[in-house]
């Protein structure tokens, strides 16, 4: 895998040189604003430039590392009607904020099937706003339940069947082990809250398309209280370890790899990371669909990844969508998975034999993405996620009797302009 990554990084320099030469010769240059990766998007840009046979050149421009800064930069430039923004790699929670004011060029009718047919359902849902497809899914992401086979066996859990949060909490408790979860005051906490609420059959926002002063939250409900109960128990009993209030995905992975590890909810990046750092752990490592909140009710795992949007003020909207069609081709998504570790949104891409070779849990990832539920799709996502982090942290202080109500009160007041975060 290292050789593939090095090859894609090398392609970045070659692609930039090709873009410069083509731009000077009069060929339209499309700028694709990308999130940081291991060079995979630059390699796809070069490949699609070559496939375009002179119709256009794709030049990549790197966005900041964290999603919030990416959102801020793009939103400001689009608000200024920046015509240099052709294609954007967008984190799904921030798509409605750009779609609502008309910053995204409409998806052509002939390309709507590209974003909906043969695409995992979680990615389709994350590409929508107000009932319309506004972006094209590129790569998707989801959290799995990773487990130490020895711990699950000792606790008497049959991991070939769905398990619940109650069962893994009890298993960790009975074996004197810890759970790998993300309790830091950041976006990963919102991811956890949303997955729990959705798995319990609820939703954080009941009417996401409503004006800010009419938004109704679904937190102070049975589903919200069930989510708070799980987080509060793990925090109060110390089952997430002493570092839980600051634990992000990497910290959770390190805890899982320690002698105290048992179960962990996390993204697929942990497979390659632990394979390099802790091969003995990988030998004792299994995977399954995200835990259920209620026994017998399907879990609603987190969904992430990147969708592609086209800037409404681009001078080359039609060409940009032609380029998007090339970028998201199944063969490009499969290549991106095996070189950069980012799962495809295309169902067909999972059939590439290289995928099964490098990611033996590919079926579980694909199935999880069909069950996955996006975080609240709202133009006011920033206020919602910060309000959740403010009221559901630290995990040890989360209570089903108070946290859902506190979050509802704070977020509602902020949306109505009555309070500041």
ABEGO torsion letter per residue (X at the ends): XAAAAAAAAAAAAAAAAAAAAAAAAGBBBBBBBBBBBAGAAAAAAAAAAAAAGGABBBBBBBBBABAAAAAAAAAAAAAAGBAABABBBBBAAAAAAAAAAGABBBBBAAAAAAAABGBBAAAAAAABBGGBBABBBBBBBBBBBBBBAAAAAAAGBBAABBBBAAAAAAAAAAAGBBBBBBABBBAAAAAAAAAAAAAAGBBABABAABBAAABBBAABBAAAAAAAAAAAAAAAAGAAEAAAAABBAAAAAAAAABAABABBBBBAAAAAAAAAABAAAAAABBBBBBBBABBGBBBBBBBBEBBBBBBAABABAAAAAAAAAAAABAAAAAAAAAAAGBBBABAAAAABAAAAAABAAAAAAAAAAAABBBBBBBAAAAAAAAAAAAAAOBAAABBAAAAAAAAAAAAAAAAAGABBX
